[in-house]
């Protein structure tokens, strides 16, 4: 065995020992693992792998899932709280593992995002998840969880609404098309509700025109930047990289995109799909570029298709994007087409 390979295996083994789990090597899976499609009456497990959830939000989450025709199982520690996170790391890990191990649970749905998912990554039992593939869905801080699970197991995860999101007609239709119907060729078009918004964040614009094809990968910009340099840092070459953000001033967006440029060969991505960056414009009087100018500055010289305004992000009308599934982006029409089903 070459020295470099030996050192890599030694490091992976040490991490597994420290975590108390049997770790799977990054991108060590043979092929995609697609979860079974969901059907009416399926049992959905709710977890809070990140921040604490209030009683009101939890009630909304349960009602949302039930409105889709599913039954709900609450994780044992879903109402725990430790400062800014939903209980101790071990409690949140136990809930995650418990839902994947439960043969009756068809999907593991994150009730909210917030902060805390990345703390769990080294200690997750990825073999357990690989042996029990099922729908895992959420967004925002859940980006870290989706990314790590995909890279370690090949399981297709779903960047979609957390259970406590606003489940508009558009959001429900997108969930159904991807998770229940699961047809190849699903076209994700912009939500009329987003196009009707007058706020600057909702105004689409083109950075570099074109169409591009590749497996979907991405999520929240802050989390993608935080994963750079870790074992959960994916190779973007040939991928359709999708990015969204909320509540960050342009200079912070600039800083995180600069980090990604230096950590990843962004110019080797197939294309970049930008969602809606809610509340990311400078305040009046700030010495700042606008958000569009910032995105043009950081992404306009890559030589690949890039467009802003796709229907995902910290917004009400959200599409559902399956990690690892091949898709085609069209910057002219702001569409994404899934070229194969995301569920089995």
Buried (B, 14 or more C-beta within 10 A) or exposed (E): EEEEEEEBEEEBEEBBEEBEBEBBBBEBBEEBBBBBBBEEEBBBBBBBBBBBBEEEBBEBBBEBBEEBEBBBBBBEBBBBBEEEBBBEBEBBBBBBBBBBEBEEBBBBBBBBBBBBBBBBBBBBBBBBBBEBBBBBBBBBBBBBBBBBBBBBBBBBBBBBBBBBBEBBEBBBBBBBBBBBBBEEEBEBBBBEBBBEBEEEBBBBEBBBEBBBBBBBBBBBBBBBBBBBEBBBBBBBEEBBBBBBBBEBBBEBBBEBBEBBBEBBEBEBBBBBBBBBBBEBBBEEEEEBBEBBBBBBBBBEEBEBBBBBBBBBBBBBBBBBBBBBBBBBBBBEEBBBBBBBBBBE
